[in-house]
Structures are given as structure tokens and as C-alpha cells.
Amino acid sequence: MKLHFFNRSDEVEADFPFTLVRTHRKKSASIKIIEGEVKITIPKRLSQSGLKELIRKKSPWVLEKLRVQAEMEPIVPKAYVSGESFTYLGTNYRLNLIHNSKEGVKLKGGQLLVGADGDVRAALVAWYQHHAEERLGEKTVRYAKLLGVVPNSIVVREYKSRWGSCSCHGDIRYNWKIIIAPNRIVDYVVVHELCHILQHNHSSAFWSSVERVIPNYKGCRQWLKENGMRLFV
């Protein structure tokens, strides 16, 4: 069944519901699908016929992604109870709450040991942030030497909608939650940001720099698109 959606003066026809955003800030169109919701962002100048052509071309891809997401296991909020699984660098560890203790987190024997008498989530977040700073720092130094670049600074914090960024001055920012992902994905994010020191854009030259270090960077990008919303504590 065809559905019509409106955004100000826009009227378009599609086989799926979506949110349409026009902006001066983008030079090209993008489509994001998160938890079954489609968001299409387009340049302000894109014509109505251009928008219709975009949707026509991308509809098979969008419908396939919606199908895949619908078949994925639903995202369940953490309960912070013993036996629950938490992931670090792509490996799952069982949470083991130690009663009559307020101690922080220890990774031991395939378990994350946490004092049950304290704030369990806060302790876990602090542990992840600390290890993110260590691992991301180590990886940045290693890959910076390989690429022949020198970052100006490295900061690890939490972001809502990005895994990393690099300023025109070489200041690199990482989202600590990326440390939950497998090592190859973390490496990709690090290399991606470092390559922005060489090319502060997403040109073909930029992606060539990334590919020289991460040959399967496209697979890593796709993994993040499909699993990024599951990287939380």
C-alpha cells in the first residue's frame, strides 16, 4: 500500500513511513534507520523531483533494512542483576554482584564483579569509561604512527549520535560506548578519525586512506549502523 507523507510543502509517496528533514547544513542526502524508524535528511535546495527519485532508488534498500531490523532481537534495558550479560570489546561477560560490598568493578574469571551495595550502573559506567580512555589512547597512538599523523588532543566522553570526531586542529573526540564493540570496530573508528587529520572531509581520498589500514571498513560501517543502538551499559 502506498502512503503519503508531508513535510511543509513536500508531498512524497513511499512504501514506508519516514521523517523528512530539509537543512542548509547538508550537501547530500542521507537516510538513517534506527529501531525501525526512517529519517531522511536532504539539502534545502533538493527539488521535489529529486526527492522522489531518491526515494524510488533507495526504497528496496530501506525495505530490506526494515525487514532485517524487525527480525532482530528487541533491545531490552539492563536490569543490573547477577547473571546479566555485559559486552566489552565484543566479548560477553556475566555480571556478578558481590553482596555487603561497595567495591568498584573487577574483571575476573570471565565475570564483572561489582559491589551490590553501591550504585551498580554508575560503577559499570565508570569502569567502561576508564578502560575506554586507556584502550582508545593506546590505539590512537599506534595508528597515528602508522598513518604518519599527530593528533593535537584526545578526549573520551559520551555523545548521543556519534562515535567520534576530529576538529580541523586535530583534536579527536571518542564516544566511550564504542569500547563495547568488537576490536575491529573500535580500530575502524580510531582510524576514521585519524584519517580526518589527512583529509577533513569524506572524499574518495579520505576513504582510500581509511581502506589502506582497514580494508573492510565498509563492513565496519555497516556493523555500526545495524548494531550501534545496542552499545549501551
DRENPA-3360 file (N, C-alpha, C; in nm, 2 decimals, always signed):
BEGIN
1 = MKLHFFNR = +0.09/-0.12/+0.00/+0.00/+0.00/+0.00/+0.09/+0.12/+0.00 ~ +0.06/+0.22/-0.08/+0.13/+0.34/-0.09/+0.09/+0.44/+0.02 ~ +0.18/+0.51/+0.08/+0.15/+0.60/+0.19/+0.20/+0.74/+0.15 ~ +0.13/+0.84/+0.18/+0.18/+0.98/+0.16/+0.22/+1.05/+0.28 ~ +0.33/+1.12/+0.28/+0.39/+1.19/+0.39/+0.42/+1.33/+0.36 ~ +0.39/+1.42/+0.45/+0.41/+1.56/+0.43/+0.51/+1.62/+0.52 ~ +0.59/+1.72/+0.46/+0.68/+1.80/+0.54/+0.68/+1.94/+0.48 ~ +0.61/+2.03/+0.54/+0.59/+2.16/+0.49/+0.53/+2.15/+0.35;
9 = SDEVEADF = +0.60/+2.19/+0.24/+0.54/+2.19/+0.11/+0.57/+2.06/+0.04 ~ +0.64/+1.97/+0.11/+0.68/+1.84/+0.04/+0.57/+1.74/+0.05 ~ +0.54/+1.67/-0.06/+0.45/+1.56/-0.07/+0.51/+1.45/-0.15 ~ +0.53/+1.34/-0.08/+0.60/+1.23/-0.15/+0.53/+1.10/-0.12 ~ +0.56/+1.00/-0.21/+0.49/+0.87/-0.20/+0.59/+0.77/-0.17 ~ +0.56/+0.68/-0.07/+0.66/+0.58/-0.04/+0.59/+0.46/+0.02 ~ +0.66/+0.34/+0.03/+0.61/+0.22/+0.08/+0.64/+0.20/+0.23 ~ +0.69/+0.31/+0.29/+0.73/+0.30/+0.44/+0.71/+0.44/+0.50;
17 = PFTLVRTH = +0.68/+0.45/+0.63/+0.67/+0.58/+0.70/+0.81/+0.63/+0.72 ~ +0.82/+0.76/+0.72/+0.95/+0.82/+0.75/+0.94/+0.97/+0.79 ~ +1.04/+1.02/+0.85/+1.05/+1.16/+0.89/+1.14/+1.23/+0.79 ~ +1.10/+1.34/+0.73/+1.18/+1.42/+0.63/+1.23/+1.55/+0.69 ~ +1.35/+1.57/+0.67/+1.42/+1.70/+0.72/+1.49/+1.76/+0.61 ~ +1.46/+1.89/+0.58/+1.54/+1.97/+0.49/+1.63/+2.06/+0.57 ~ +1.76/+2.07/+0.53/+1.86/+2.15/+0.60/+1.96/+2.22/+0.51 ~ +2.01/+2.34/+0.55/+2.11/+2.40/+0.48/+2.25/+2.34/+0.51;
25 = RKKSASIK = +2.26/+2.26/+0.61/+2.38/+2.21/+0.66/+2.44/+2.09/+0.58 ~ +2.35/+2.03/+0.50/+2.40/+1.91/+0.43/+2.40/+1.94/+0.28 ~ +2.51/+1.88/+0.21/+2.52/+1.90/+0.07/+2.47/+1.78/-0.01 ~ +2.45/+1.67/+0.07/+2.40/+1.55/+0.00/+2.29/+1.48/+0.09 ~ +2.21/+1.40/+0.04/+2.10/+1.33/+0.11/+2.16/+1.22/+0.20 ~ +2.09/+1.19/+0.31/+2.12/+1.07/+0.39/+2.00/+1.01/+0.44 ~ +2.00/+0.88/+0.46/+1.89/+0.80/+0.52/+1.94/+0.72/+0.64 ~ +1.88/+0.74/+0.75/+1.91/+0.66/+0.87/+1.79/+0.58/+0.91;
33 = IIEGEVKI = +1.82/+0.46/+0.95/+1.71/+0.37/+1.00/+1.75/+0.32/+1.14 ~ +1.68/+0.37/+1.24/+1.71/+0.34/+1.38/+1.59/+0.28/+1.45 ~ +1.60/+0.16/+1.49/+1.49/+0.09/+1.56/+1.36/+0.10/+1.48 ~ +1.37/+0.07/+1.35/+1.25/+0.07/+1.27/+1.20/+0.20/+1.22 ~ +1.26/+0.31/+1.26/+1.22/+0.44/+1.22/+1.32/+0.50/+1.11 ~ +1.26/+0.55/+1.00/+1.34/+0.60/+0.89/+1.34/+0.75/+0.90 ~ +1.46/+0.81/+0.89/+1.48/+0.95/+0.89/+1.56/+0.99/+0.76 ~ +1.49/+1.07/+0.67/+1.56/+1.12/+0.55/+1.60/+1.26/+0.57;
41 = TIPKRLSQ = +1.72/+1.29/+0.55/+1.77/+1.43/+0.56/+1.82/+1.47/+0.42 ~ +1.78/+1.58/+0.37/+1.81/+1.63/+0.24/+1.85/+1.77/+0.24 ~ +1.93/+1.82/+0.14/+1.97/+1.96/+0.13/+1.85/+2.04/+0.10 ~ +1.85/+2.16/+0.15/+1.74/+2.26/+0.13/+1.70/+2.27/-0.02 ~ +1.81/+2.27/-0.10/+1.79/+2.30/-0.24/+1.74/+2.18/-0.33 ~ +1.73/+2.06/-0.27/+1.69/+1.95/-0.35/+1.55/+1.96/-0.40 ~ +1.53/+1.94/-0.52/+1.39/+1.96/-0.58/+1.30/+1.85/-0.54 ~ +1.17/+1.88/-0.57/+1.07/+1.77/-0.54/+1.09/+1.65/-0.62;
49 = SGLKELIR = +1.13/+1.67/-0.75/+1.15/+1.55/-0.84/+1.28/+1.48/-0.79 ~ +1.38/+1.55/-0.74/+1.50/+1.49/-0.69/+1.47/+1.40/-0.56 ~ +1.38/+1.45/-0.48/+1.34/+1.38/-0.36/+1.27/+1.25/-0.40 ~ +1.17/+1.26/-0.49/+1.10/+1.14/-0.54/+1.19/+1.04/-0.60 ~ +1.29/+1.09/-0.67/+1.39/+0.99/-0.73/+1.48/+0.93/-0.63 ~ +1.51/+1.00/-0.53/+1.59/+0.94/-0.41/+1.51/+0.83/-0.35 ~ +1.39/+0.86/-0.32/+1.30/+0.76/-0.25/+1.28/+0.64/-0.34 ~ +1.26/+0.66/-0.47/+1.25/+0.55/-0.57/+1.37/+0.46/-0.57;
57 = KKSPWVLE = +1.49/+0.52/-0.57/+1.61/+0.44/-0.58/+1.64/+0.37/-0.45 ~ +1.61/+0.43/-0.34/+1.65/+0.38/-0.21/+1.55/+0.29/-0.14 ~ +1.42/+0.29/-0.20/+1.32/+0.21/-0.14/+1.35/+0.06/-0.11 ~ +1.41/-0.01/-0.21/+1.45/-0.15/-0.19/+1.54/-0.17/-0.07 ~ +1.64/-0.08/-0.07/+1.74/-0.08/+0.04/+1.67/-0.06/+0.18 ~ +1.59/+0.04/+0.18/+1.52/+0.08/+0.31/+1.43/-0.04/+0.35 ~ +1.35/-0.09/+0.26/+1.26/-0.20/+0.30/+1.34/-0.33/+0.35 ~ +1.46/-0.35/+0.29/+1.54/-0.46/+0.33/+1.59/-0.44/+0.47;
65 = KLRVQAEM = +1.64/-0.32/+0.50/+1.69/-0.28/+0.63/+1.58/-0.29/+0.74 ~ +1.46/-0.25/+0.70/+1.35/-0.25/+0.79/+1.32/-0.40/+0.83 ~ +1.32/-0.48/+0.72/+1.30/-0.63/+0.74/+1.40/-0.69/+0.84 ~ +1.53/-0.66/+0.81/+1.63/-0.71/+0.90/+1.62/-0.66/+1.04 ~ +1.59/-0.54/+1.06/+1.57/-0.48/+1.20/+1.45/-0.55/+1.27 ~ +1.35/-0.57/+1.19/+1.23/-0.63/+1.25/+1.25/-0.77/+1.30 ~ +1.35/-0.84/+1.24/+1.38/-0.98/+1.27/+1.49/-0.99/+1.39 ~ +1.55/-0.87/+1.42/+1.65/-0.87/+1.52/+1.58/-0.88/+1.66;
73 = EPIVPKAY = +1.65/-0.93/+1.76/+1.60/-0.94/+1.89/+1.58/-0.80/+1.94 ~ +1.47/-0.78/+2.01/+1.44/-0.64/+2.07/+1.54/-0.60/+2.17 ~ +1.56/-0.47/+2.18/+1.66/-0.41/+2.27/+1.59/-0.41/+2.41 ~ +1.65/-0.47/+2.51/+1.59/-0.48/+2.64/+1.68/-0.40/+2.74 ~ +1.63/-0.31/+2.81/+1.71/-0.23/+2.91/+1.77/-0.32/+3.01 ~ +1.89/-0.28/+3.05/+1.96/-0.35/+3.15/+1.89/-0.35/+3.29 ~ +1.90/-0.46/+3.36/+1.84/-0.47/+3.49/+1.94/-0.47/+3.60 ~ +2.07/-0.49/+3.57/+2.18/-0.48/+3.66/+2.17/-0.59/+3.77;
81 = VSGESFTY = +2.14/-0.71/+3.73/+2.13/-0.82/+3.82/+2.23/-0.93/+3.79 ~ +2.27/-1.01/+3.89/+2.37/-1.11/+3.87/+2.32/-1.21/+3.75 ~ +2.42/-1.24/+3.67/+2.39/-1.33/+3.56/+2.36/-1.26/+3.43 ~ +2.34/-1.13/+3.44/+2.31/-1.05/+3.32/+2.44/-1.03/+3.24 ~ +2.43/-1.03/+3.11/+2.55/-1.02/+3.02/+2.58/-0.87/+2.98 ~ +2.71/-0.84/+2.99/+2.76/-0.71/+2.95/+2.88/-0.74/+2.86 ~ +2.89/-0.65/+2.75/+2.99/-0.68/+2.65/+3.10/-0.57/+2.66 ~ +3.23/-0.62/+2.64/+3.34/-0.53/+2.64/+3.43/-0.58/+2.53;
89 = LGTNYRLN = +3.46/-0.49/+2.44/+3.54/-0.52/+2.32/+3.49/-0.65/+2.25 ~ +3.36/-0.66/+2.24/+3.30/-0.76/+2.17/+3.28/-0.90/+2.24 ~ +3.33/-0.91/+2.36/+3.32/-1.03/+2.44/+3.22/-1.01/+2.55 ~ +3.14/-1.11/+2.57/+3.03/-1.10/+2.67/+3.09/-1.15/+2.81 ~ +3.05/-1.08/+2.91/+3.09/-1.12/+3.05/+2.96/-1.11/+3.14 ~ +2.96/-1.20/+3.23/+2.84/-1.21/+3.32/+2.86/-1.12/+3.44 ~ +2.76/-1.05/+3.48/+2.77/-0.96/+3.59/+2.75/-1.05/+3.72 ~ +2.84/-1.03/+3.82/+2.83/-1.10/+3.94/+2.83/-1.00/+4.06;
97 = LIHNSKEG = +2.71/-0.97/+4.12/+2.71/-0.88/+4.23/+2.75/-0.94/+4.36 ~ +2.85/-0.86/+4.42/+2.91/-0.91/+4.55/+2.83/-0.84/+4.66 ~ +2.76/-0.91/+4.74/+2.68/-0.85/+4.85/+2.77/-0.81/+4.96 ~ +2.72/-0.71/+5.04/+2.79/-0.65/+5.15/+2.92/-0.59/+5.10 ~ +2.92/-0.53/+4.99/+3.04/-0.47/+4.93/+3.00/-0.35/+4.85 ~ +3.08/-0.24/+4.85/+3.06/-0.12/+4.77/+3.17/-0.11/+4.67 ~ +3.25/-0.21/+4.65/+3.37/-0.21/+4.57/+3.33/-0.18/+4.42 ~ +3.43/-0.12/+4.35/+3.41/-0.10/+4.21/+3.41/-0.22/+4.13;
105 = VKLKGGQL = +3.43/-0.21/+4.00/+3.42/-0.32/+3.91/+3.56/-0.39/+3.89 ~ +3.56/-0.52/+3.89/+3.67/-0.60/+3.86/+3.64/-0.71/+3.76 ~ +3.72/-0.72/+3.65/+3.70/-0.82/+3.55/+3.79/-0.94/+3.59 ~ +3.72/-1.05/+3.63/+3.79/-1.17/+3.68/+3.72/-1.30/+3.64 ~ +3.79/-1.39/+3.58/+3.73/-1.52/+3.55/+3.61/-1.51/+3.46 ~ +3.62/-1.42/+3.37/+3.50/-1.41/+3.27/+3.38/-1.35/+3.33 ~ +3.40/-1.28/+3.45/+3.29/-1.21/+3.52/+3.32/-1.07/+3.55 ~ +3.22/-0.98/+3.55/+3.24/-0.85/+3.60/+3.19/-0.85/+3.75;
113 = LVGADGDV = +3.28/-0.84/+3.84/+3.25/-0.84/+3.98/+3.22/-0.69/+4.03 ~ +3.10/-0.67/+4.08/+3.06/-0.54/+4.13/+3.00/-0.54/+4.27 ~ +3.03/-0.45/+4.35/+2.97/-0.44/+4.49/+2.82/-0.41/+4.47 ~ +2.74/-0.50/+4.54/+2.60/-0.48/+4.52/+2.54/-0.37/+4.61 ~ +2.62/-0.32/+4.71/+2.56/-0.22/+4.80/+2.59/-0.08/+4.74 ~ +2.65/-0.06/+4.63/+2.67/+0.07/+4.57/+2.58/+0.09/+4.45 ~ +2.60/+0.19/+4.37/+2.53/+0.22/+4.25/+2.59/+0.13/+4.14 ~ +2.53/+0.02/+4.11/+2.59/-0.07/+4.01/+2.61/-0.01/+3.88;
121 = RAALVAWY = +2.51/+0.06/+3.82/+2.53/+0.11/+3.69/+2.64/+0.22/+3.69 ~ +2.64/+0.31/+3.79/+2.74/+0.41/+3.79/+2.88/+0.35/+3.80 ~ +2.90/+0.24/+3.87/+3.02/+0.17/+3.88/+3.06/+0.11/+3.75 ~ +2.97/+0.05/+3.68/+3.00/-0.01/+3.55/+3.04/+0.10/+3.45 ~ +2.96/+0.21/+3.44/+2.99/+0.32/+3.35/+3.13/+0.38/+3.38 ~ +3.17/+0.40/+3.50/+3.30/+0.45/+3.54/+3.41/+0.35/+3.49 ~ +3.38/+0.22/+3.51/+3.48/+0.12/+3.46/+3.49/+0.12/+3.31 ~ +3.38/+0.13/+3.24/+3.39/+0.13/+3.09/+3.46/+0.26/+3.05;
129 = QHHAEERL = +3.43/+0.37/+3.11/+3.49/+0.50/+3.07/+3.64/+0.49/+3.09 ~ +3.68/+0.44/+3.20/+3.83/+0.43/+3.23/+3.90/+0.34/+3.13 ~ +3.84/+0.23/+3.10/+3.90/+0.14/+3.00/+3.90/+0.19/+2.86 ~ +3.79/+0.27/+2.83/+3.78/+0.33/+2.70/+3.90/+0.43/+2.68 ~ +3.92/+0.51/+2.79/+4.03/+0.61/+2.78/+4.17/+0.54/+2.76 ~ +4.19/+0.43/+2.82/+4.31/+0.35/+2.81/+4.33/+0.29/+2.67 ~ +4.23/+0.22/+2.63/+4.23/+0.14/+2.50/+4.23/+0.24/+2.38 ~ +4.15/+0.34/+2.39/+4.14/+0.43/+2.27/+4.27/+0.51/+2.26;
137 = GEKTVRYA = +4.32/+0.55/+2.38/+4.45/+0.62/+2.38/+4.56/+0.54/+2.32 ~ +4.57/+0.41/+2.36/+4.67/+0.32/+2.30/+4.65/+0.30/+2.15 ~ +4.53/+0.28/+2.11/+4.50/+0.25/+1.97/+4.53/+0.38/+1.89 ~ +4.50/+0.50/+1.94/+4.52/+0.62/+1.87/+4.67/+0.64/+1.85 ~ +4.75/+0.62/+1.95/+4.90/+0.64/+1.94/+4.95/+0.54/+1.83 ~ +4.91/+0.41/+1.84/+4.96/+0.31/+1.74/+4.92/+0.34/+1.60 ~ +4.80/+0.38/+1.58/+4.75/+0.40/+1.44/+4.80/+0.54/+1.39 ~ +4.82/+0.63/+1.48/+4.87/+0.76/+1.44/+5.01/+0.75/+1.38;
145 = KLLGVVPN = +5.10/+0.66/+1.44/+5.23/+0.63/+1.39/+5.22/+0.57/+1.25 ~ +5.13/+0.48/+1.24/+5.11/+0.40/+1.11/+5.07/+0.50/+1.00 ~ +4.99/+0.59/+1.03/+4.94/+0.69/+0.93/+5.03/+0.81/+0.91 ~ +5.12/+0.83/+1.00/+5.21/+0.94/+1.00/+5.14/+1.07/+1.03 ~ +5.05/+1.07/+1.13/+4.98/+1.19/+1.18/+5.00/+1.21/+1.33 ~ +4.98/+1.33/+1.37/+4.99/+1.36/+1.52/+4.87/+1.43/+1.57 ~ +4.78/+1.36/+1.64/+4.66/+1.43/+1.69/+4.70/+1.54/+1.80 ~ +4.63/+1.64/+1.80/+4.66/+1.75/+1.89/+4.61/+1.72/+2.04;
153 = SIVVREYK = +4.50/+1.65/+2.05/+4.45/+1.61/+2.18/+4.35/+1.49/+2.16 ~ +4.33/+1.41/+2.27/+4.24/+1.30/+2.27/+4.15/+1.31/+2.39 ~ +4.02/+1.31/+2.36/+3.92/+1.32/+2.47/+3.81/+1.21/+2.45 ~ +3.78/+1.15/+2.56/+3.68/+1.04/+2.56/+3.56/+1.08/+2.65 ~ +3.45/+1.09/+2.59/+3.33/+1.13/+2.66/+3.21/+1.06/+2.60 ~ +3.09/+1.10/+2.64/+2.97/+1.04/+2.59/+2.90/+1.13/+2.49 ~ +2.86/+1.08/+2.38/+2.78/+1.15/+2.28/+2.66/+1.07/+2.24 ~ +2.56/+1.15/+2.20/+2.43/+1.08/+2.17/+2.42/+1.02/+2.03;
161 = SRWGSCSC = +2.49/+1.08/+1.94/+2.47/+1.04/+1.80/+2.60/+1.03/+1.72 ~ +2.71/+1.02/+1.78/+2.83/+1.00/+1.70/+2.93/+0.92/+1.78 ~ +3.02/+0.85/+1.71/+3.12/+0.76/+1.78/+3.25/+0.83/+1.79 ~ +3.27/+0.94/+1.71/+3.40/+1.01/+1.72/+3.39/+1.14/+1.63 ~ +3.49/+1.22/+1.65/+3.50/+1.34/+1.57/+3.64/+1.39/+1.57 ~ +3.68/+1.47/+1.47/+3.81/+1.53/+1.46/+3.80/+1.67/+1.42 ~ +3.85/+1.76/+1.49/+3.84/+1.90/+1.46/+3.95/+1.94/+1.35 ~ +3.94/+2.05/+1.29/+4.04/+2.10/+1.19/+4.17/+2.11/+1.25;
169 = HGDIRYNW = +4.18/+2.12/+1.39/+4.31/+2.14/+1.45/+4.37/+2.00/+1.50 ~ +4.30/+1.89/+1.47/+4.34/+1.76/+1.51/+4.30/+1.72/+1.65 ~ +4.20/+1.78/+1.70/+4.15/+1.74/+1.83/+4.05/+1.63/+1.81 ~ +4.08/+1.51/+1.87/+4.00/+1.39/+1.85/+3.91/+1.37/+1.97 ~ +3.78/+1.34/+1.94/+3.69/+1.30/+2.05/+3.63/+1.16/+2.02 ~ +3.62/+1.08/+2.12/+3.56/+0.95/+2.11/+3.44/+0.93/+2.20 ~ +3.35/+0.86/+2.16/+3.23/+0.82/+2.25/+3.28/+0.69/+2.32 ~ +3.28/+0.70/+2.45/+3.33/+0.58/+2.53/+3.26/+0.45/+2.50;
177 = KIIIAPNR = +3.13/+0.46/+2.46/+3.05/+0.34/+2.44/+3.10/+0.25/+2.32 ~ +3.19/+0.31/+2.24/+3.24/+0.23/+2.13/+3.33/+0.12/+2.18 ~ +3.38/+0.13/+2.31/+3.46/+0.02/+2.36/+3.38/-0.11/+2.39 ~ +3.25/-0.10/+2.38/+3.16/-0.22/+2.39/+3.17/-0.30/+2.27 ~ +3.20/-0.24/+2.15/+3.20/-0.31/+2.02/+3.33/-0.40/+2.01 ~ +3.32/-0.49/+1.91/+3.44/-0.57/+1.88/+3.56/-0.49/+1.85 ~ +3.68/-0.54/+1.87/+3.81/-0.47/+1.85/+3.82/-0.41/+1.71 ~ +3.78/-0.49/+1.61/+3.79/-0.44/+1.47/+3.70/-0.31/+1.45;
185 = IVDYVVVH = +3.59/-0.30/+1.52/+3.51/-0.19/+1.50/+3.57/-0.07/+1.57 ~ +3.63/-0.09/+1.69/+3.70/+0.02/+1.76/+3.81/+0.07/+1.68 ~ +3.89/-0.02/+1.62/+4.00/+0.01/+1.53/+3.95/+0.10/+1.42 ~ +3.84/+0.06/+1.36/+3.79/+0.14/+1.24/+3.76/+0.28/+1.29 ~ +3.69/+0.30/+1.40/+3.66/+0.43/+1.45/+3.78/+0.52/+1.47 ~ +3.88/+0.46/+1.53/+4.01/+0.53/+1.56/+4.07/+0.57/+1.43 ~ +4.08/+0.48/+1.33/+4.15/+0.51/+1.20/+4.07/+0.61/+1.13 ~ +3.93/+0.60/+1.13/+3.84/+0.70/+1.07/+3.88/+0.84/+1.11;
193 = ELCHILQH = +3.88/+0.86/+1.24/+3.91/+1.00/+1.30/+4.05/+1.04/+1.27 ~ +4.15/+0.95/+1.28/+4.28/+0.99/+1.25/+4.30/+1.03/+1.10 ~ +4.23/+0.97/+1.01/+4.24/+1.00/+0.87/+4.18/+1.14/+0.84 ~ +4.10/+1.19/+0.93/+4.05/+1.32/+0.91/+4.15/+1.43/+0.93 ~ +4.26/+1.39/+0.99/+4.38/+1.48/+1.00/+4.44/+1.50/+0.86 ~ +4.43/+1.39/+0.78/+4.49/+1.40/+0.65/+4.39/+1.46/+0.55 ~ +4.26/+1.43/+0.57/+4.15/+1.48/+0.48/+4.04/+1.51/+0.57 ~ +4.01/+1.64/+0.58/+3.90/+1.68/+0.67/+3.77/+1.68/+0.60;
201 = NHSSAFWS = +3.74/+1.57/+0.54/+3.61/+1.55/+0.46/+3.59/+1.40/+0.44 ~ +3.49/+1.37/+0.36/+3.46/+1.23/+0.33/+3.48/+1.21/+0.18 ~ +3.58/+1.26/+0.13/+3.61/+1.24/-0.01/+3.67/+1.10/-0.04 ~ +3.68/+1.07/-0.17/+3.74/+0.94/-0.21/+3.88/+0.93/-0.16 ~ +3.95/+1.04/-0.15/+4.09/+1.03/-0.09/+4.09/+1.00/+0.05 ~ +3.99/+1.05/+0.13/+3.97/+1.01/+0.27/+3.95/+0.86/+0.28 ~ +3.85/+0.81/+0.21/+3.82/+0.67/+0.22/+3.93/+0.58/+0.18 ~ +4.01/+0.63/+0.08/+4.13/+0.55/+0.04/+4.23/+0.54/+0.15;
209 = SVERVIPN = +4.24/+0.65/+0.23/+4.33/+0.64/+0.35/+4.28/+0.54/+0.45 ~ +4.15/+0.54/+0.47/+4.09/+0.45/+0.57/+4.11/+0.31/+0.52 ~ +4.09/+0.28/+0.39/+4.09/+0.15/+0.34/+4.23/+0.09/+0.35 ~ +4.33/+0.17/+0.33/+4.47/+0.12/+0.34/+4.50/+0.06/+0.48 ~ +4.43/+0.10/+0.58/+4.46/+0.05/+0.71/+4.35/-0.05/+0.75 ~ +4.22/-0.02/+0.71/+4.11/-0.11/+0.75/+4.04/-0.15/+0.61 ~ +4.09/-0.25/+0.55/+4.04/-0.29/+0.42/+3.89/-0.32/+0.42 ~ +3.84/-0.37/+0.53/+3.69/-0.40/+0.53/+3.62/-0.29/+0.60;
217 = YKGCRQWL = +3.66/-0.16/+0.58/+3.59/-0.05/+0.65/+3.44/-0.04/+0.62 ~ +3.40/-0.08/+0.50/+3.26/-0.08/+0.47/+3.18/-0.17/+0.56 ~ +3.24/-0.29/+0.58/+3.17/-0.38/+0.67/+3.16/-0.33/+0.81 ~ +3.26/-0.26/+0.86/+3.26/-0.20/+0.99/+3.16/-0.09/+1.00 ~ +3.15/-0.01/+0.90/+3.04/+0.10/+0.89/+2.91/+0.04/+0.90 ~ +2.89/-0.07/+0.83/+2.76/-0.14/+0.82/+2.72/-0.20/+0.96 ~ +2.83/-0.26/+1.02/+2.81/-0.32/+1.16/+2.76/-0.21/+1.26 ~ +2.82/-0.09/+1.25/+2.78/+0.02/+1.34/+2.64/+0.06/+1.31;
225 = KENGMRLF = +2.60/+0.07/+1.19/+2.47/+0.11/+1.15/+2.36/+0.02/+1.21 ~ +2.40/-0.11/+1.20/+2.30/-0.21/+1.24/+2.30/-0.24/+1.39 ~ +2.41/-0.22/+1.46/+2.43/-0.26/+1.60/+2.46/-0.14/+1.69 ~ +2.48/-0.03/+1.64/+2.52/+0.09/+1.73/+2.42/+0.11/+1.84 ~ +2.29/+0.09/+1.82/+2.20/+0.12/+1.92/+2.20/+0.02/+2.04 ~ +2.28/-0.09/+2.02/+2.29/-0.19/+2.12/+2.42/-0.17/+2.21 ~ +2.49/-0.07/+2.18/+2.61/-0.04/+2.25/+2.58/+0.06/+2.37 ~ +2.53/+0.00/+2.48/+2.50/+0.08/+2.60/+2.52/-0.01/+2.72;
233 = V = +2.53/+0.06/+2.83/+2.55/-0.01/+2.96/+2.44/+0.02/+3.05;
% end
